[in-house]
Amino acid sequence: MRPRPLRWVTTNYHPDPSHRPFLERLQVQQSEGLKVSVAVLSDRESIKFFGVHLARRGVQPVWLEIDNQSEVGQRLDLYSLDPSYYTALEAASVNHFSVGKRLLSFGILGWFFLFLLPLLPSKLISARNANRRMSGFFKEQALCGGAIPPGQKRAGVVFTSLDEGLKSLDLRFVSDRDVARFSFSIEVPGLILRPMEVAGEAGDLREMSLTDLVRWTTGQPRCTTGRGGSREGDPLNLVVVGDRDLVRQSFGARWDDAEAINWATSLKTAKAFLLDSAYRYSPVSPLFVQGRRQDLALQRARASINERVHLRLWRTGLTVQGHTVWIGQVSRDIGVRFTLKTWNLTTHRIDPDVDEARDYVVDSLADGGRLSKLVLVPGCENADAKSPRQNLTGDPYFTDGNRAVMKLSASGGVVEILQYGNLVEEKHK
């Protein structure tokens, strides 16, 4: 590192390409002679590796290693990886040092630093040299384009748009013969998530058929509750069948994790609220089912923190064909309002049509090819728009009383829509 006086008069750029802890998290898939290994750099790893804070500019490096042992050349379709990907020089350019912009940003305060004006030429020249080195380094580390010949390997970075918590990637390789596809769902370190509670040990899990699950669903509580369990919250309008990784992969490209509530995330939330800005990973308040708060919270946010669709899931002790069963609640935030029922005197206002949010989840999963079976099951109890029920903070809502029971799919296909009445009759035969 340069002595501090020199750092005042120069702009330093010191990447560390030997810093590669992300390689310990490589995920590997193989098919038809192609071996693809993927890792996503966390914010801290990208700062160390590239020497600049890429996440602040919305850039996220993805490390790829491709081993082509097939008989034909294979070309990675980068658009399938991320339609908004950055070229190496583009990613470097948005991270270049800009002394002039920094001086302009000071405005009138710049007059207090006039005594440093003689140092400006050195700063400008060193920044230009640093930017040149940065562009060269980014280009050197980038994955080379073009077809990968048979029997050859290729490794490098693709600069993608920023996703925290979970990164969902679809890779498409094109050859003269066919098209090969690989799907990855990769957890990225950095988000502050609440640890998941254990709902039953492996030996306590109870396997049941889909028909038995439908019958079980009708007997569950109609709503979430507060911590004490005495007051009802939002309706439990979802049941999802799928292991945690499949759940996150199914929602991943369109939904984000909600961070845990602590001082840091509360400050982020307050800042976003005051500025009416986005916070993709803003926490959700805890709700409870049989004394347990949600195990997993996901959301699909808009440009303002005040508007989002948020989903809570509780893991049950049940499995269907070996896959975990979750019971859940989804609703749509459409604004904020004042209330005396929360410690911060504000709460999100939900759209009273909670069935719309339920159907939105169904359509989202079906559109992504992640839904294999669907059945609407009575369980929430009907509440019409003229006589709505209220959640914990007094927001009214109405519902047809149905829960969507959904079995997720990793491979896509046609959604099989089942009828509740037919399933019940089958059980009685």
C-alpha positions as CSV (number, residue, x, y, z in Angstrom):
1,M,0.0,0.0,0.0
2,R,1.3,3.5,-0.8
3,P,2.3,5.8,2.0
4,R,-0.6,8.0,3.1
5,P,0.9,11.3,1.7
6,L,1.2,9.8,-1.7
7,R,-2.4,8.6,-1.5
8,W,-3.5,12.2,-1.1
9,V,-1.9,13.2,-4.5
10,T,-2.5,10.0,-6.5
11,T,-5.4,7.7,-7.3
12,N,-4.6,4.1,-6.4
13,Y,-5.9,0.9,-8.0
14,H,-4.9,-2.4,-6.4
15,P,-6.9,-5.5,-7.5
16,D,-6.1,-8.9,-6.0
17,P,-6.8,-11.7,-8.6
18,S,-5.3,-14.3,-6.1
19,H,-8.3,-13.7,-3.7
20,R,-10.7,-16.5,-4.8
21,P,-12.6,-17.9,-1.8
22,F,-15.7,-18.0,-4.1
23,L,-14.2,-21.0,-5.8
24,E,-15.0,-23.0,-2.7
25,R,-18.7,-22.5,-3.5
26,L,-18.5,-23.7,-7.1
27,Q,-21.7,-25.5,-8.3
28,V,-21.1,-28.0,-11.0
29,Q,-23.5,-29.6,-13.6
30,Q,-22.7,-31.9,-16.5
31,S,-24.7,-32.9,-19.5
32,E,-24.0,-34.2,-23.0
33,G,-20.2,-33.7,-22.7
34,L,-20.4,-30.3,-21.2
35,K,-19.2,-29.6,-17.6
36,V,-20.2,-26.2,-16.3
37,S,-19.0,-24.8,-13.0
38,V,-20.5,-21.5,-11.6
39,A,-19.8,-19.3,-8.6
40,V,-21.1,-15.8,-7.7
41,L,-18.8,-13.3,-6.1
42,S,-20.1,-11.6,-2.9
43,D,-19.8,-7.8,-2.5
44,R,-16.7,-8.1,-0.4
45,E,-15.1,-10.7,-2.7
46,S,-15.6,-8.5,-5.7
47,I,-14.1,-5.5,-3.9
48,K,-11.0,-7.4,-3.1
49,F,-10.7,-9.2,-6.4
50,F,-11.4,-6.2,-8.7
51,G,-10.2,-3.4,-6.4
52,V,-13.5,-1.4,-6.7
53,H,-17.0,-1.6,-5.2
54,L,-18.9,-3.1,-8.2
55,A,-22.1,-3.6,-6.2
56,R,-22.5,0.2,-5.7
57,R,-22.7,0.4,-9.5
58,G,-25.2,-2.5,-9.7
59,V,-22.6,-4.9,-11.2
60,Q,-22.1,-8.5,-10.0
61,P,-19.3,-10.8,-11.3
62,V,-20.2,-14.4,-12.0
63,W,-17.3,-16.9,-12.4
64,L,-17.7,-19.5,-15.0
65,E,-15.6,-22.6,-15.9
66,I,-16.7,-24.5,-19.0
67,D,-15.2,-27.8,-20.0
68,N,-16.3,-28.8,-23.5
69,Q,-15.8,-32.6,-23.9
70,S,-18.5,-32.9,-26.5
71,E,-17.7,-33.5,-30.2
72,V,-18.8,-30.0,-31.4
73,G,-18.0,-26.4,-30.6
74,Q,-20.2,-24.9,-27.9
75,R,-21.1,-21.2,-27.7
76,L,-22.5,-19.7,-24.5
77,D,-25.5,-17.4,-25.2
78,L,-24.7,-14.5,-22.7
79,Y,-28.2,-13.1,-23.2
80,S,-29.7,-16.2,-21.6
81,L,-27.4,-15.6,-18.6
82,D,-28.5,-12.0,-18.2
83,P,-30.2,-9.8,-20.8
84,S,-28.6,-6.8,-19.0
85,Y,-25.1,-8.2,-18.8
86,Y,-22.1,-5.8,-19.0
87,T,-19.2,-6.2,-21.3
88,A,-15.8,-6.1,-19.6
89,L,-15.0,-2.5,-20.7
90,E,-18.5,-1.4,-19.9
91,A,-18.3,-2.8,-16.3
92,A,-14.9,-1.1,-15.9
93,S,-16.1,2.2,-17.3
94,V,-19.0,2.5,-14.8
95,N,-16.4,1.9,-12.0
96,H,-13.8,4.3,-13.3
97,F,-12.4,6.9,-10.9
98,S,-13.7,10.4,-11.7
99,V,-11.9,13.1,-9.9
100,G,-13.8,15.9,-11.8
101,K,-17.2,14.6,-10.8
102,R,-16.1,14.3,-7.1
103,L,-15.0,17.9,-7.1
104,L,-18.2,19.1,-8.7
105,S,-20.2,17.1,-6.1
106,F,-18.6,19.2,-3.3
107,G,-20.2,22.3,-4.8
108,I,-19.6,25.4,-2.5
109,L,-17.6,23.2,0.0
110,G,-14.9,22.9,-2.7
111,W,-13.8,26.5,-1.8
112,F,-12.5,25.1,1.5
113,F,-10.1,22.8,-0.4
114,L,-8.6,25.3,-2.7
115,F,-5.2,24.9,-1.0
116,L,-5.2,21.3,-2.5
117,L,-5.6,22.7,-6.0
118,P,-1.9,22.3,-6.9
119,L,-2.3,18.5,-6.3
120,L,-5.1,18.3,-8.9
121,P,-3.0,17.5,-12.0
122,S,-1.3,14.6,-10.2
123,K,-4.7,13.3,-9.1
124,L,-6.1,13.5,-12.7
125,I,-3.1,11.9,-14.3
126,S,-3.0,9.0,-11.8
127,A,-6.7,8.5,-12.1
128,R,-6.4,8.2,-15.9
129,N,-3.6,5.7,-15.5
130,A,-5.6,3.8,-12.8
131,N,-8.6,3.7,-15.1
132,R,-6.5,2.3,-17.9
133,R,-5.2,-0.4,-15.7
134,M,-8.7,-1.2,-14.5
135,S,-10.0,-1.6,-18.0
136,G,-7.2,-3.9,-18.9
137,F,-7.7,-6.0,-15.8
138,F,-11.5,-6.3,-16.3
139,K,-10.9,-7.4,-19.9
140,E,-8.2,-9.9,-18.8
141,Q,-10.5,-11.5,-16.2
142,A,-13.6,-11.6,-18.5
143,L,-14.8,-14.9,-20.0
144,C,-13.7,-14.9,-23.7
145,G,-16.6,-15.0,-26.1
146,G,-17.1,-17.2,-29.2
147,A,-17.4,-21.0,-29.6
148,I,-15.4,-23.3,-27.3
149,P,-13.8,-26.0,-29.5
150,P,-14.2,-29.7,-28.6
151,G,-11.8,-30.8,-25.9
152,Q,-11.0,-27.3,-24.6
153,K,-11.8,-25.4,-21.3
154,R,-12.5,-21.8,-20.8
155,A,-12.9,-19.8,-17.5
156,G,-13.5,-16.2,-16.6
157,V,-16.0,-13.7,-15.3
158,V,-19.3,-12.5,-16.8
159,F,-20.4,-9.1,-15.4
160,T,-24.2,-9.3,-14.6
161,S,-26.8,-7.2,-12.9
162,L,-26.7,-7.2,-9.1
163,D,-28.8,-9.8,-7.2
164,E,-28.3,-10.4,-3.5
165,G,-29.3,-13.3,-1.4
166,L,-30.0,-15.7,-4.3
167,K,-28.8,-15.6,-7.9
168,S,-30.8,-17.6,-10.5
169,L,-29.0,-18.3,-13.7
170,D,-30.1,-20.0,-16.9
171,L,-27.2,-20.8,-19.3
172,R,-27.8,-21.8,-22.9
173,F,-25.1,-23.4,-25.0
174,V,-25.6,-23.4,-28.8
175,S,-23.9,-25.8,-31.1
176,D,-24.4,-27.0,-34.7
177,R,-26.3,-30.0,-33.4
178,D,-28.6,-28.8,-30.6
179,V,-29.0,-26.5,-27.6
180,A,-28.0,-27.4,-24.1
181,R,-29.5,-25.7,-21.1
182,F,-28.3,-25.5,-17.4
183,S,-30.1,-23.8,-14.5
184,F,-28.4,-22.8,-11.3
185,S,-29.8,-21.3,-8.1
186,I,-26.8,-20.0,-6.1
187,E,-26.9,-18.4,-2.6
188,V,-24.7,-15.3,-2.4
189,P,-23.2,-14.4,1.0
190,G,-24.0,-10.9,2.3
191,L,-27.7,-10.6,3.1
192,I,-28.6,-10.6,6.8
193,L,-31.1,-13.5,6.9
194,R,-32.9,-14.9,9.9
195,P,-31.8,-18.6,10.6
196,M,-34.5,-21.1,9.7
197,E,-36.2,-22.9,12.6
198,V,-36.5,-26.7,12.4
199,A,-40.0,-28.0,12.1
200,G,-39.6,-31.6,13.0
201,E,-36.4,-33.7,12.7
202,A,-35.9,-36.0,9.8
203,G,-37.3,-39.0,11.7
204,D,-40.4,-37.0,12.7
205,L,-41.4,-36.1,9.2
206,R,-44.7,-37.6,8.1
207,E,-45.1,-38.6,4.4
208,M,-48.5,-38.4,2.8
209,S,-50.2,-38.4,-0.6
210,L,-51.3,-35.3,-2.4
211,T,-54.9,-36.3,-1.7
212,D,-54.2,-36.6,2.1
213,L,-52.4,-33.3,2.0
214,V,-55.5,-31.7,0.5
215,R,-57.6,-33.0,3.3
216,W,-55.0,-31.9,5.9
217,T,-55.0,-28.4,4.3
218,T,-58.7,-27.9,5.0
219,G,-58.2,-28.4,8.8
220,Q,-55.4,-25.8,9.3
221,P,-56.0,-22.4,11.0
222,R,-57.6,-19.9,8.6
223,C,-55.1,-17.1,9.5
224,T,-51.7,-16.2,10.9
225,T,-51.6,-14.7,14.4
226,G,-49.6,-12.3,16.5
227,R,-46.9,-13.4,18.8
228,G,-49.4,-14.3,21.6
229,G,-51.6,-16.3,19.3
230,S,-54.8,-14.6,20.4
231,R,-55.3,-12.1,17.5
232,E,-55.7,-13.1,13.9
233,G,-53.5,-11.7,11.1
234,D,-53.5,-12.2,7.4
235,P,-55.1,-15.4,5.9
236,L,-53.1,-18.5,5.2
237,N,-53.9,-18.8,1.5
238,L,-51.0,-21.0,0.2
239,V,-49.6,-24.5,0.6
240,V,-46.4,-25.2,-1.4
241,V,-44.8,-28.6,-1.9
242,G,-41.0,-28.4,-2.7
243,D,-37.7,-28.5,-0.9
244,R,-36.2,-25.2,0.2
245,D,-33.7,-25.1,-2.7
246,L,-36.5,-25.7,-5.2
247,V,-38.7,-23.1,-3.5
248,R,-36.0,-20.5,-3.8
249,Q,-35.1,-21.5,-7.3
250,S,-38.7,-21.4,-8.4
251,F,-39.2,-17.9,-7.0
252,G,-35.6,-16.8,-7.4
253,A,-35.4,-14.9,-10.6
254,R,-38.4,-12.7,-9.8
255,W,-38.5,-12.7,-6.0
256,D,-36.0,-11.5,-3.4
257,D,-35.2,-12.6,0.2
258,A,-36.3,-10.3,3.0
259,E,-33.5,-9.5,5.4
260,A,-33.8,-10.1,9.1
261,I,-34.9,-7.1,11.3
262,N,-32.0,-5.5,13.2
263,W,-30.5,-2.0,13.6
264,A,-28.8,-2.0,10.2
265,T,-31.8,-3.2,8.2
266,S,-34.1,-0.9,10.2
267,L,-31.9,2.1,9.3
268,K,-32.0,1.0,5.6
269,T,-35.8,0.7,5.8
270,A,-36.1,4.1,7.4
271,K,-33.9,5.7,4.8
272,A,-35.9,4.1,2.0
273,F,-39.2,5.2,3.6
274,L,-38.1,8.8,4.0
275,L,-36.8,9.0,0.5
276,D,-39.6,7.0,-1.0
277,S,-36.9,4.8,-2.7
278,A,-36.5,1.1,-3.4
279,Y,-35.1,-1.5,-0.9
280,R,-35.3,-4.8,-2.6
281,Y,-34.5,-6.8,0.5
282,S,-36.5,-4.9,3.1
283,P,-37.6,-6.9,6.2
284,V,-41.1,-8.1,6.7
285,S,-42.7,-8.1,10.2
286,P,-43.0,-11.4,11.9
287,L,-46.3,-13.3,11.8
288,F,-46.9,-16.6,13.6
289,V,-48.5,-20.0,12.8
290,Q,-48.9,-22.3,15.9
291,G,-46.4,-20.2,17.8
292,R,-43.7,-20.1,15.1
293,R,-42.7,-17.1,13.0
294,Q,-42.2,-17.5,9.3
295,D,-39.2,-19.7,8.2
296,L,-38.9,-18.0,4.8
297,A,-39.9,-14.5,3.7
298,L,-39.8,-13.4,0.0
299,Q,-40.9,-10.3,-1.8
300,R,-41.3,-8.8,-5.2
301,A,-40.6,-5.0,-4.8
302,R,-41.4,-2.0,-6.9
303,A,-39.4,1.3,-7.1
304,S,-40.8,2.4,-3.7
305,I,-40.4,0.5,-0.5
306,N,-44.1,1.2,0.2
307,E,-45.2,-1.1,-2.6
308,R,-44.5,-4.8,-2.9
309,V,-45.9,-8.3,-2.9
310,H,-44.6,-10.2,0.1
311,L,-44.8,-13.9,0.9
312,R,-44.2,-15.7,4.2
313,L,-43.8,-19.5,4.4
314,W,-43.8,-21.9,7.4
315,R,-42.2,-25.3,7.0
316,T,-44.4,-28.1,8.3
317,G,-43.5,-31.6,9.4
318,L,-45.0,-33.1,6.3
319,T,-43.6,-34.4,3.0
320,V,-45.2,-35.4,-0.3
321,Q,-43.1,-37.8,-2.3
322,G,-40.2,-36.8,-0.1
323,H,-40.6,-33.1,-0.7
324,T,-41.2,-30.5,2.1
325,V,-44.7,-29.1,2.6
326,W,-45.0,-25.4,3.5
327,I,-48.0,-23.4,4.5
328,G,-47.9,-19.7,3.6
329,Q,-49.5,-16.3,3.3
330,V,-49.2,-13.7,0.5
331,S,-50.6,-10.2,0.2
332,R,-49.8,-7.0,-1.7
333,D,-48.6,-3.8,0.0
334,I,-50.1,-0.7,-1.8
335,G,-49.0,2.1,0.6
336,V,-48.3,3.1,4.2
337,R,-50.5,4.6,6.8
338,F,-50.4,5.8,10.4
339,T,-51.3,3.4,13.2
340,L,-51.1,3.1,17.0
341,K,-50.8,-0.7,16.7
342,T,-47.0,-0.7,15.8
343,W,-44.0,0.6,17.7
344,N,-42.9,2.8,14.8
345,L,-46.5,4.2,14.3
346,T,-46.6,3.2,10.6
347,T,-47.6,0.1,8.8
348,H,-48.0,-1.1,5.2
349,R,-51.5,-1.0,3.9
350,I,-52.5,-4.1,2.0
351,D,-54.7,-4.5,-1.0
352,P,-57.9,-6.0,0.5
353,D,-58.3,-8.4,-2.4
354,V,-55.9,-11.0,-1.0
355,D,-57.1,-13.6,-3.6
356,E,-55.4,-11.5,-6.3
357,A,-52.1,-11.8,-4.5
358,R,-52.6,-15.6,-4.2
359,D,-53.4,-15.9,-7.9
360,Y,-50.4,-13.7,-8.7
361,V,-48.1,-16.3,-7.1
362,V,-49.8,-19.1,-9.0
363,D,-49.4,-17.2,-12.3
364,S,-45.8,-16.3,-11.5
365,L,-44.8,-19.9,-10.9
366,A,-46.8,-21.2,-13.9
367,D,-45.3,-18.6,-16.2
368,G,-41.8,-19.6,-15.0
369,G,-42.5,-23.3,-15.7
370,R,-42.2,-24.2,-12.0
371,L,-45.7,-25.4,-11.3
372,S,-46.7,-29.0,-11.9
373,K,-50.0,-29.4,-9.9
374,L,-52.5,-27.0,-8.6
375,V,-55.7,-27.4,-6.6
376,L,-57.8,-24.8,-4.8
377,V,-58.8,-26.1,-1.4
378,P,-61.3,-24.5,1.1
379,G,-59.5,-23.4,4.3
380,C,-59.4,-19.7,4.9
381,E,-63.2,-19.2,5.2
382,N,-65.1,-16.8,3.0
383,A,-65.2,-13.1,3.7
384,D,-66.9,-10.9,1.2
385,A,-66.1,-7.3,0.3
386,K,-69.2,-6.0,2.2
387,S,-68.2,-7.7,5.4
388,P,-64.4,-8.0,5.3
389,R,-62.2,-9.3,8.1
390,Q,-59.3,-7.4,9.5
391,N,-55.6,-8.3,10.0
392,L,-53.5,-7.4,13.0
393,T,-53.0,-3.8,12.1
394,G,-56.7,-3.3,11.2
395,D,-56.5,-3.5,7.4
396,P,-59.7,-5.0,5.9
397,Y,-59.5,-7.9,3.5
398,F,-61.9,-10.2,1.6
399,T,-61.4,-13.7,0.2
400,D,-63.2,-16.6,-1.4
401,G,-61.8,-18.7,1.4
402,N,-59.6,-20.9,-0.9
403,R,-56.0,-21.9,-0.5
404,A,-53.8,-22.7,-3.5
405,V,-52.1,-26.1,-3.0
406,M,-49.1,-26.1,-5.4
407,K,-46.6,-28.8,-6.2
408,L,-43.4,-27.3,-7.6
409,S,-41.4,-28.7,-10.5
410,A,-37.7,-28.4,-11.3
411,S,-38.1,-29.3,-15.0
412,G,-41.2,-27.4,-16.1
413,G,-44.1,-28.7,-18.2
414,V,-47.8,-28.4,-18.3
415,V,-49.7,-27.5,-15.1
416,E,-52.1,-30.1,-14.1
417,I,-55.1,-28.4,-12.5
418,L,-56.9,-30.8,-10.1
419,Q,-60.4,-30.4,-8.7
420,Y,-60.9,-30.5,-4.9
421,G,-64.2,-32.4,-5.1
422,N,-62.8,-35.1,-7.3
423,L,-59.8,-35.7,-4.9
424,V,-62.1,-36.0,-1.9
425,E,-64.4,-38.4,-3.8
426,E,-61.3,-40.5,-4.8
427,K,-60.3,-40.8,-1.1
428,H,-63.8,-42.1,-0.2
429,K,-63.9,-44.8,-2.9
